[in-house]
Amino acid sequence: MNIHVLAVGDVVGDAGVEFLSRHLPALRKLHDVHFTVVCGENAACNGLLPAQADAIFAAGADVITMGNHTWDKQQIVKYMEGNPYIIRPANYTRRAPGRGWGVFDGPRGLRIRVVDLIGRVAMDTNFDNPFTKIDEILKRDQADLTLVDFHAEATSEKGAMAWYLDGRAQALWGTHTHVPTADCQVLPQGLGFCTDLGMTGPSQSVIGIRPDQAINRFLGGLPRRFQPAEGPCKLDAVLFEIDAGTKRCLSVQRLDVT
């Protein structure tokens, strides 16, 4: 049996949530998607609010992943503890609330493991090592397929993780940079990989925020609370076709909506 897994790039702002709500259902239907994972950590620009999580699930997400802005909106903490379908990076400290992975029901009884990891290069080095953490996780719950969202800054760290997991997971995609990459590929032992999905939100922006705010930051201006840009939006996503019998990814392709 071949299944189609859709991974959707970081949702930015209310406009990104609205654009996702309008376009994700049709995208899932058009490509016969069986399982959908959406990165939601920027829906409130920095962080995610419960109402936004509800909207992302209503649009068709089976699982929501988070990243370095997981705790920027404290309202999400209780929500995360009560909802197993939203996960934060597994290599946060053990004292952090929430879950870093889960095993979820897929089509025809398949058990799909989704793991959220965060990188350490050019990020907060207080995180546990993502490479050793994924080794621990793969020894635990039994699953038919494993999907990994690697929320990281460095392309090299994402690429190294993909090769590290080739033959042990079926798909790995990067999030965090909000810039879609053109390197969709299947590695020799059957792992589908894309360095970064991109984002879902304002297209006339600097990674989703107002350009003037980004310029102000690089000119050394006073810090300001980031605000999503106005104007047209886009949805960046990648589709993985996986043979559940051989546990190999067959194809990886971009599915971007503008």
C-alpha positions as CSV (number, residue, x, y, z in Angstrom):
1,M,0.0,0.0,0.0
2,N,1.3,3.4,-0.9
3,I,0.4,6.3,1.3
4,H,0.6,10.1,0.7
5,V,2.0,12.2,3.5
6,L,1.7,16.0,3.3
7,A,4.1,18.2,5.3
8,V,3.1,21.9,5.5
9,G,5.6,24.7,6.2
10,D,5.5,27.0,9.2
11,V,2.2,28.8,9.5
12,V,2.7,32.5,10.1
13,G,0.1,34.8,11.6
14,D,-3.7,34.8,11.4
15,A,-3.4,35.4,7.6
16,G,-1.4,32.2,7.3
17,V,-4.0,30.2,9.4
18,E,-6.8,31.6,7.2
19,F,-4.9,30.8,4.0
20,L,-4.3,27.2,5.2
21,S,-8.0,26.8,6.1
22,R,-9.0,27.9,2.6
23,H,-6.5,25.8,0.7
24,L,-5.5,22.7,2.7
25,P,-8.7,20.8,2.3
26,A,-8.7,21.0,-1.5
27,L,-4.9,20.2,-1.6
28,R,-5.5,17.1,0.5
29,K,-8.3,15.9,-1.8
30,L,-6.5,16.7,-5.0
31,H,-3.5,14.6,-4.1
32,D,-5.3,11.9,-2.1
33,V,-3.4,12.7,1.1
34,H,-3.7,10.2,3.9
35,F,-1.8,11.9,6.6
36,T,-0.9,15.6,7.2
37,V,1.6,17.3,9.4
38,V,1.6,21.1,9.8
39,C,4.2,23.2,11.6
40,G,2.2,25.7,13.7
41,E,4.7,27.4,15.9
42,N,4.5,30.8,14.2
43,A,0.7,31.1,13.9
44,A,0.7,33.8,16.5
45,C,3.9,35.2,14.9
46,N,5.9,34.0,17.9
47,G,4.1,31.0,19.3
48,L,0.7,29.4,18.9
49,L,-2.7,30.1,20.6
50,P,-5.3,27.4,21.3
51,A,-7.9,28.9,18.9
52,Q,-5.3,28.8,16.1
53,A,-4.4,25.2,16.8
54,D,-8.1,24.4,16.6
55,A,-8.3,26.1,13.2
56,I,-5.2,24.2,11.9
57,F,-6.7,20.9,13.0
58,A,-10.1,21.8,11.4
59,A,-8.3,22.6,8.2
60,G,-7.1,19.0,8.0
61,A,-3.9,18.6,10.1
62,D,-3.5,15.2,11.7
63,V,-0.5,16.4,13.8
64,I,0.8,19.9,14.6
65,T,4.6,20.3,15.2
66,M,6.3,23.1,17.1
67,G,9.8,24.6,17.4
68,N,11.9,27.2,19.1
69,H,8.8,29.4,19.7
70,T,6.9,26.7,21.4
71,W,6.6,28.5,24.8
72,D,6.2,32.0,23.5
73,K,2.5,31.9,24.2
74,Q,1.9,30.3,27.6
75,Q,-1.8,29.7,26.8
76,I,-0.7,26.7,24.7
77,V,0.9,24.8,27.5
78,K,-2.3,23.4,29.0
79,Y,-3.6,22.8,25.5
80,M,-0.6,20.7,24.6
81,E,-0.7,18.6,27.7
82,G,-4.3,17.7,27.0
83,N,-3.9,17.1,23.2
84,P,-1.5,14.3,22.0
85,Y,-1.8,15.5,18.4
86,I,0.3,18.6,19.0
87,I,4.0,17.9,19.7
88,R,7.0,20.0,20.6
89,P,10.7,19.2,20.0
90,A,11.6,16.0,21.7
91,N,15.1,17.2,22.6
92,Y,13.9,20.0,24.9
93,T,14.8,19.4,28.5
94,R,13.0,16.5,30.2
95,R,11.3,19.1,32.5
96,A,9.5,20.7,29.6
97,P,5.7,20.0,29.4
98,G,4.1,18.3,26.4
99,R,5.3,15.5,24.2
100,G,8.1,15.3,21.6
101,W,6.6,12.5,19.5
102,G,3.6,10.3,19.1
103,V,2.4,7.2,17.3
104,F,-0.8,7.9,15.5
105,D,-3.4,5.9,13.6
106,G,-2.9,6.0,9.8
107,P,-4.9,4.4,6.9
108,R,-5.7,0.7,7.1
109,G,-4.4,0.3,10.6
110,L,-0.9,1.7,10.0
111,R,0.9,3.1,13.0
112,I,2.7,6.3,12.1
113,R,5.3,7.7,14.4
114,V,5.8,11.5,14.1
115,V,8.9,13.0,15.8
116,D,9.7,16.6,16.3
117,L,13.3,17.6,16.8
118,I,15.2,20.9,17.1
119,G,18.7,21.7,15.8
120,R,21.5,23.2,17.9
121,V,23.6,25.0,15.2
122,A,23.0,28.7,15.5
123,M,20.2,27.9,18.0
124,D,19.9,27.6,21.7
125,T,22.6,25.0,22.6
126,N,20.7,24.1,25.8
127,F,18.8,21.5,23.8
128,D,19.7,17.8,24.1
129,N,21.6,16.3,21.1
130,P,19.0,15.6,18.5
131,F,21.0,12.7,17.0
132,T,21.2,10.7,20.2
133,K,17.6,11.7,21.1
134,I,16.2,10.2,17.9
135,D,18.1,7.0,18.7
136,E,16.4,6.8,22.0
137,I,12.9,7.4,20.5
138,L,13.3,4.7,17.7
139,K,13.9,2.1,20.4
140,R,10.6,2.8,22.1
141,D,7.1,2.7,20.7
142,Q,6.5,0.3,17.8
143,A,5.4,1.9,14.6
144,D,5.1,1.0,10.9
145,L,6.4,4.3,9.6
146,T,8.5,7.2,11.0
147,L,8.2,10.8,10.0
148,V,10.5,13.5,11.3
149,D,10.2,17.3,11.4
150,F,13.6,18.7,12.1
151,H,13.3,22.4,13.1
152,A,16.8,23.7,12.5
153,E,18.7,26.7,11.1
154,A,21.6,25.0,9.4
155,T,21.1,23.1,6.2
156,S,24.1,21.0,7.0
157,E,22.6,19.8,10.3
158,K,19.3,18.9,8.5
159,G,21.2,17.1,5.7
160,A,23.3,15.2,8.2
161,M,20.2,14.1,10.1
162,A,18.6,12.8,6.9
163,W,21.6,10.6,6.1
164,Y,21.8,9.5,9.7
165,L,18.2,8.3,9.6
166,D,18.2,6.8,6.0
167,G,16.9,3.3,6.3
168,R,15.4,3.9,9.8
169,A,12.8,6.5,8.9
170,Q,10.7,7.1,5.8
171,A,10.5,10.9,5.6
172,L,12.4,13.9,7.1
173,W,11.7,17.5,6.3
174,G,13.2,20.7,7.7
175,T,11.3,23.6,9.1
176,H,12.3,27.0,10.8
177,T,13.9,29.0,8.0
178,H,10.6,29.8,6.2
179,V,12.5,29.5,2.9
180,P,11.5,26.6,0.6
181,T,14.3,24.5,-0.8
182,A,14.5,22.8,-4.2
183,D,16.3,19.6,-3.1
184,C,13.5,17.1,-2.7
185,Q,15.1,13.7,-3.0
186,V,15.0,10.0,-1.9
187,L,18.2,8.8,-0.2
188,P,19.7,5.4,-1.1
189,Q,17.9,3.4,1.6
190,G,14.5,5.0,1.0
191,L,14.2,8.1,3.2
192,G,12.5,11.0,1.5
193,F,14.1,14.4,2.3
194,C,13.6,18.1,1.8
195,T,15.9,20.6,3.6
196,D,13.1,23.1,4.3
197,L,9.4,23.2,3.6
198,G,9.1,26.9,3.6
199,M,6.2,28.7,5.2
200,T,2.5,29.3,5.0
201,G,1.7,33.0,5.3
202,P,2.4,36.5,3.8
203,S,4.5,36.2,0.6
204,Q,5.5,39.8,0.4
205,S,7.5,39.7,3.6
206,V,10.8,38.8,5.2
207,I,10.1,35.2,6.4
208,G,6.6,36.3,7.1
209,I,7.1,39.5,9.0
210,R,6.8,43.1,7.8
211,P,10.0,44.0,5.8
212,D,10.4,47.3,7.6
213,Q,10.7,45.4,10.9
214,A,13.4,43.2,9.5
215,I,15.3,46.1,8.1
216,N,15.1,48.0,11.4
217,R,16.6,45.0,13.1
218,F,19.6,44.8,10.8
219,L,20.2,48.6,11.0
220,G,20.5,48.2,14.7
221,G,17.2,49.8,15.6
222,L,15.4,49.3,18.9
223,P,13.7,45.8,19.2
224,R,10.1,45.7,18.2
225,R,7.4,43.0,18.6
226,F,7.3,41.3,15.2
227,Q,4.1,41.6,13.2
228,P,3.1,39.5,10.2
229,A,3.2,41.4,6.9
230,E,0.0,42.3,5.0
231,G,-0.9,41.3,1.5
232,P,-1.1,38.0,-0.5
233,C,-0.2,34.7,1.1
234,K,1.2,31.4,0.0
235,L,1.3,27.8,1.2
236,D,4.6,25.8,1.0
237,A,4.3,22.1,1.4
238,V,6.0,18.8,0.3
239,L,4.3,15.5,-0.6
240,F,5.9,12.2,0.2
241,E,4.7,9.0,-1.4
242,I,5.7,6.0,0.8
243,D,5.4,2.3,0.2
244,A,4.2,1.0,3.5
245,G,5.1,-2.6,2.6
246,T,8.8,-2.0,1.8
247,K,9.0,1.0,4.2
248,R,10.7,3.1,1.5
249,C,9.8,6.6,0.2
250,L,9.1,6.4,-3.5
251,S,8.9,10.1,-4.4
252,V,9.1,13.6,-2.9
253,Q,7.6,16.7,-4.6
254,R,6.8,20.2,-3.8
255,L,3.2,21.3,-3.6
256,D,3.2,25.1,-3.3
257,V,0.0,27.2,-3.5
258,T,0.1,31.0,-4.2
